[in-house]
Amino acid sequence: MKYRVLIEQDEDGTYVAEVPTLPGCISQGQTREEAVENVREAITAYLESLEAHGDPIPPPITEEVVEVNV
């Protein structure tokens, strides 16, 4: 599965990665790459927890890139 991850750098320079489809699924890292790896682990743990508790797994968000000529 693929999930959209939003990554922002905070005021301390730490990269914060959040998964909008999975409320509360947030991680961070000192580099963008570290934040992505950490949030990948967080997503896995989140989905395993949902499954263990019999909760439904949210579908990944699909999106399209639309080109606009102005």
N, CA, C and O atoms as a GROMACS GRO file, in nm:
protein
  280
    1MET      N    1   0.083  -0.118   0.000
    1MET     CA    2   0.000   0.000   0.000
    1MET      C    3   0.088   0.125   0.000
    1MET      O    4   0.200   0.125   0.052
    2LYS      N    5   0.035   0.227  -0.058
    2LYS     CA    6   0.106   0.355  -0.059
    2LYS      C    7   0.020   0.458   0.012
    2LYS      O    8  -0.100   0.467  -0.012
    3TYR      N    9   0.081   0.534   0.100
    3TYR     CA   10   0.014   0.641   0.173
    3TYR      C   11   0.085   0.773   0.149
    3TYR      O   12   0.208   0.779   0.142
    4ARG      N   13   0.006   0.878   0.136
    4ARG     CA   14   0.063   1.012   0.119
    4ARG      C   15   0.123   1.055   0.252
    4ARG      O   16   0.061   1.039   0.357
    5VAL      N   17   0.243   1.110   0.248
    5VAL     CA   18   0.313   1.158   0.366
    5VAL      C   19   0.347   1.305   0.345
    5VAL      O   20   0.405   1.342   0.242
    6LEU      N   21   0.311   1.388   0.442
    6LEU     CA   22   0.346   1.530   0.436
    6LEU      C   23   0.470   1.550   0.522
    6LEU      O   24   0.474   1.507   0.637
    7ILE      N   25   0.570   1.615   0.467
    7ILE     CA   26   0.696   1.637   0.540
    7ILE      C   27   0.724   1.786   0.547
    7ILE      O   28   0.724   1.857   0.446
    8GLU      N   29   0.747   1.832   0.670
    8GLU     CA   30   0.780   1.973   0.692
    8GLU      C   31   0.899   1.980   0.786
    8GLU      O   32   0.917   1.894   0.872
    9GLN      N   33   0.979   2.082   0.769
    9GLN     CA   34   1.091   2.104   0.859
    9GLN      C   35   1.046   2.203   0.966
    9GLN      O   36   0.996   2.310   0.934
   10ASP      N   37   1.064   2.166   1.095
   10ASP     CA   38   1.020   2.255   1.202
   10ASP      C   39   1.126   2.360   1.232
   10ASP      O   40   1.231   2.364   1.167
   11GLU      N   41   1.098   2.446   1.329
   11GLU     CA   42   1.186   2.559   1.360
   11GLU      C   43   1.323   2.514   1.412
   11GLU      O   44   1.419   2.592   1.408
   12ASP      N   45   1.334   2.391   1.461
   12ASP     CA   46   1.461   2.339   1.509
   12ASP      C   47   1.541   2.266   1.401
   12ASP      O   48   1.651   2.218   1.426
   13GLY      N   49   1.484   2.257   1.281
   13GLY     CA   50   1.551   2.189   1.171
   13GLY      C   51   1.517   2.042   1.160
   13GLY      O   52   1.565   1.974   1.069
   14THR      N   53   1.433   1.991   1.250
   14THR     CA   54   1.391   1.851   1.245
   14THR      C   55   1.283   1.835   1.140
   14THR      O   56   1.196   1.921   1.125
   15TYR      N   57   1.288   1.724   1.066
   15TYR     CA   58   1.188   1.695   0.965
   15TYR      C   59   1.076   1.614   1.030
   15TYR      O   60   1.100   1.511   1.093
   16VAL      N   61   0.954   1.661   1.015
   16VAL     CA   62   0.837   1.596   1.073
   16VAL      C   63   0.753   1.539   0.959
   16VAL      O   64   0.718   1.610   0.865
   17ALA      N   65   0.723   1.409   0.968
   17ALA     CA   66   0.646   1.340   0.864
   17ALA      C   67   0.512   1.296   0.923
   17ALA      O   68   0.507   1.233   1.028
   18GLU      N   69   0.404   1.331   0.854
   18GLU     CA   70   0.268   1.300   0.900
   18GLU      C   71   0.190   1.230   0.790
   18GLU      O   72   0.206   1.262   0.672
   19VAL      N   73   0.106   1.134   0.829
   19VAL     CA   74   0.025   1.058   0.733
   19VAL      C   75  -0.121   1.100   0.752
   19VAL      O   76  -0.185   1.055   0.847
   20PRO      N   77  -0.175   1.185   0.664
   20PRO     CA   78  -0.312   1.236   0.683
   20PRO      C   79  -0.420   1.128   0.693
   20PRO      O   80  -0.517   1.144   0.767
   21THR      N   81  -0.404   1.019   0.621
   21THR     CA   82  -0.504   0.912   0.622
   21THR      C   83  -0.507   0.836   0.754
   21THR      O   84  -0.608   0.775   0.789
   22LEU      N   85  -0.396   0.839   0.827
   22LEU     CA   86  -0.384   0.764   0.952
   22LEU      C   87  -0.367   0.864   1.067
   22LEU      O   88  -0.254   0.901   1.100
   23PRO      N   89  -0.477   0.908   1.127
   23PRO     CA   90  -0.471   1.012   1.231
   23PRO      C   91  -0.374   0.974   1.344
   23PRO      O   92  -0.380   0.865   1.400
   24GLY      N   93  -0.285   1.066   1.374
   24GLY     CA   94  -0.188   1.045   1.480
   24GLY      C   95  -0.063   0.973   1.437
   24GLY      O   96   0.028   0.953   1.518
   25CYS      N   97  -0.055   0.933   1.312
   25CYS     CA   98   0.063   0.863   1.262
   25CYS      C   99   0.164   0.968   1.216
   25CYS      O  100   0.158   1.020   1.104
   26ILE      N  101   0.257   0.999   1.307
   26ILE     CA  102   0.356   1.104   1.285
   26ILE      C  103   0.491   1.052   1.330
   26ILE      O  104   0.501   0.977   1.427
   27SER      N  105   0.596   1.092   1.259
   27SER     CA  106   0.732   1.058   1.300
   27SER      C  107   0.822   1.174   1.262
   27SER      O  108   0.776   1.274   1.207
   28GLN      N  109   0.950   1.160   1.291
   28GLN     CA  110   1.043   1.268   1.259
   28GLN      C  111   1.182   1.212   1.237
   28GLN      O  112   1.208   1.094   1.261
   29GLY      N  113   1.271   1.298   1.191
   29GLY     CA  114   1.410   1.260   1.169
   29GLY      C  115   1.496   1.383   1.152
   29GLY      O  116   1.446   1.492   1.125
   30GLN      N  117   1.625   1.365   1.167
   30GLN     CA  118   1.718   1.477   1.150
   30GLN      C  119   1.739   1.512   1.003
   30GLN      O  120   1.778   1.625   0.971
   31THR      N  121   1.711   1.416   0.914
   31THR     CA  122   1.716   1.442   0.770
   31THR      C  123   1.581   1.400   0.710
   31THR      O  124   1.504   1.329   0.774
   32ARG      N  125   1.555   1.445   0.590
   32ARG     CA  126   1.432   1.407   0.521
   32ARG      C  127   1.426   1.255   0.503
   32ARG      O  128   1.321   1.193   0.522
   33GLU      N  129   1.538   1.196   0.465
   33GLU     CA  130   1.544   1.052   0.443
   33GLU      C  131   1.515   0.975   0.572
   33GLU      O  132   1.445   0.874   0.570
   34GLU      N  133   1.570   1.023   0.683
   34GLU     CA  134   1.547   0.958   0.812
   34GLU      C  135   1.400   0.970   0.852
   34GLU      O  136   1.343   0.874   0.905
   35ALA      N  137   1.340   1.085   0.827
   35ALA     CA  138   1.198   1.104   0.859
   35ALA      C  139   1.112   1.009   0.777
   35ALA      O  140   1.015   0.953   0.830
   36VAL      N  141   1.145   0.989   0.650
   36VAL     CA  142   1.069   0.898   0.565
   36VAL      C  143   1.083   0.755   0.615
   36VAL      O  144   0.984   0.683   0.623
   37GLU      N  145   1.204   0.714   0.647
   37GLU     CA  146   1.224   0.578   0.699
   37GLU      C  147   1.150   0.558   0.831
   37GLU      O  148   1.087   0.454   0.852
   38ASN      N  149   1.157   0.657   0.918
   38ASN     CA  150   1.088   0.645   1.047
   38ASN      C  151   0.937   0.642   1.032
   38ASN      O  152   0.870   0.566   1.102
   39VAL      N  153   0.883   0.722   0.941
   39VAL     CA  154   0.737   0.721   0.924
   39VAL      C  155   0.693   0.592   0.855
   39VAL      O  156   0.581   0.546   0.877
   40ARG      N  157   0.779   0.534   0.772
   40ARG     CA  158   0.748   0.404   0.711
   40ARG      C  159   0.728   0.300   0.822
   40ARG      O  160   0.634   0.221   0.818
   41GLU      N  161   0.818   0.301   0.921
   41GLU     CA  162   0.806   0.210   1.035
   41GLU      C  163   0.680   0.240   1.117
   41GLU      O  164   0.612   0.149   1.164
   42ALA      N  165   0.649   0.368   1.133
   42ALA     CA  166   0.529   0.408   1.208
   42ALA      C  167   0.402   0.362   1.137
   42ALA      O  168   0.308   0.318   1.202
   43ILE      N  169   0.399   0.372   1.004
   43ILE     CA  170   0.284   0.327   0.927
   43ILE      C  171   0.264   0.177   0.945
   43ILE      O  172   0.152   0.131   0.967
   44THR      N  173   0.372   0.102   0.936
   44THR     CA  174   0.365  -0.043   0.953
   44THR      C  175   0.309  -0.078   1.091
   44THR      O  176   0.219  -0.162   1.102
   45ALA      N  177   0.361  -0.014   1.195
   45ALA     CA  178   0.313  -0.040   1.331
   45ALA      C  179   0.166   0.000   1.347
   45ALA      O  180   0.090  -0.071   1.412
   46TYR      N  181   0.128   0.112   1.289
   46TYR     CA  182  -0.010   0.161   1.295
   46TYR      C  183  -0.105   0.060   1.232
   46TYR      O  184  -0.207   0.024   1.291
   47LEU      N  185  -0.070   0.013   1.111
   47LEU     CA  186  -0.157  -0.082   1.041
   47LEU      C  187  -0.162  -0.216   1.114
   47LEU      O  188  -0.268  -0.279   1.120
   48GLU      N  189  -0.050  -0.260   1.170
   48GLU     CA  190  -0.050  -0.385   1.247
   48GLU      C  191  -0.138  -0.373   1.371
   48GLU      O  192  -0.207  -0.469   1.407
   49SER      N  193  -0.138  -0.258   1.436
   49SER     CA  194  -0.223  -0.235   1.553
   49SER      C  195  -0.371  -0.238   1.515
   49SER      O  196  -0.452  -0.298   1.584
   50LEU      N  197  -0.405  -0.172   1.404
   50LEU     CA  198  -0.544  -0.174   1.358
   50LEU      C  199  -0.589  -0.318   1.332
   50LEU      O  200  -0.697  -0.359   1.374
   51GLU      N  201  -0.504  -0.393   1.264
   51GLU     CA  202  -0.536  -0.531   1.230
   51GLU      C  203  -0.552  -0.616   1.357
   51GLU      O  204  -0.644  -0.696   1.366
   52ALA      N  205  -0.462  -0.599   1.453
   52ALA     CA  206  -0.466  -0.676   1.578
   52ALA      C  207  -0.593  -0.649   1.658
   52ALA      O  208  -0.641  -0.736   1.730
   53HIS      N  209  -0.646  -0.527   1.646
   53HIS     CA  210  -0.766  -0.489   1.720
   53HIS      C  211  -0.894  -0.508   1.637
   53HIS      O  212  -1.003  -0.474   1.682
   54GLY      N  213  -0.879  -0.560   1.518
   54GLY     CA  214  -0.996  -0.584   1.433
   54GLY      C  215  -1.056  -0.458   1.375
   54GLY      O  216  -1.172  -0.459   1.331
   55ASP      N  217  -0.980  -0.350   1.373
   55ASP     CA  218  -1.029  -0.224   1.317
   55ASP      C  219  -1.002  -0.221   1.167
   55ASP      O  220  -0.905  -0.281   1.120
   56PRO      N  221  -1.086  -0.150   1.092
   56PRO     CA  222  -1.064  -0.144   0.947
   56PRO      C  223  -0.938  -0.063   0.914
   56PRO      O  224  -0.904   0.033   0.982
   57ILE      N  225  -0.873  -0.104   0.808
   57ILE     CA  226  -0.754  -0.034   0.760
   57ILE      C  227  -0.799   0.068   0.656
   57ILE      O  228  -0.859   0.032   0.554
   58PRO      N  229  -0.771   0.197   0.680
   58PRO     CA  230  -0.811   0.300   0.584
   58PRO      C  231  -0.743   0.277   0.449
   58PRO      O  232  -0.626   0.242   0.444
   59PRO      N  233  -0.817   0.298   0.342
   59PRO     CA  234  -0.754   0.283   0.209
   59PRO      C  235  -0.656   0.398   0.186
   59PRO      O  236  -0.674   0.507   0.239
   60PRO      N  237  -0.553   0.372   0.108
   60PRO     CA  238  -0.459   0.480   0.077
   60PRO      C  239  -0.528   0.588  -0.006
   60PRO      O  240  -0.626   0.562  -0.076
   61ILE      N  241  -0.477   0.707   0.004
   61ILE     CA  242  -0.531   0.818  -0.074
   61ILE      C  243  -0.472   0.810  -0.214
   61ILE      O  244  -0.351   0.796  -0.231
   62THR      N  245  -0.557   0.817  -0.313
   62THR     CA  246  -0.507   0.823  -0.450
   62THR      C  247  -0.521   0.967  -0.497
   62THR      O  248  -0.612   1.039  -0.455
   63GLU      N  249  -0.433   1.006  -0.583
   63GLU     CA  250  -0.438   1.143  -0.633
   63GLU      C  251  -0.389   1.147  -0.776
   63GLU      O  252  -0.320   1.056  -0.823
   64GLU      N  253  -0.424   1.250  -0.840
   64GLU     CA  254  -0.382   1.274  -0.978
   64GLU      C  255  -0.303   1.404  -0.982
   64GLU      O  256  -0.333   1.499  -0.910
   65VAL      N  257  -0.204   1.406  -1.065
   65VAL     CA  258  -0.132   1.531  -1.091
   65VAL      C  259  -0.192   1.590  -1.217
   65VAL      O  260  -0.195   1.525  -1.322
   66VAL      N  261  -0.240   1.712  -1.207
   66VAL     CA  262  -0.308   1.776  -1.318
   66VAL      C  263  -0.221   1.892  -1.366
   66VAL      O  264  -0.185   1.981  -1.289
   67GLU      N  265  -0.189   1.890  -1.493
   67GLU     CA  266  -0.110   1.998  -1.552
   67GLU      C  267  -0.205   2.103  -1.607
   67GLU      O  268  -0.303   2.071  -1.675
   68VAL      N  269  -0.175   2.229  -1.576
   68VAL     CA  270  -0.259   2.339  -1.623
   68VAL      C  271  -0.170   2.437  -1.700
   68VAL      O  272  -0.066   2.478  -1.650
   69ASN      N  273  -0.211   2.472  -1.817
   69ASN     CA  274  -0.139   2.571  -1.896
   69ASN      C  275  -0.208   2.705  -1.879
   69ASN      O  276  -0.325   2.722  -1.912
   70VAL      N  277  -0.133   2.799  -1.827
   70VAL     CA  278  -0.189   2.933  -1.802
   70VAL      C  279  -0.121   3.030  -1.896
   70VAL      O  280  -0.152   3.149  -1.894
   0.00000   0.00000   0.00000
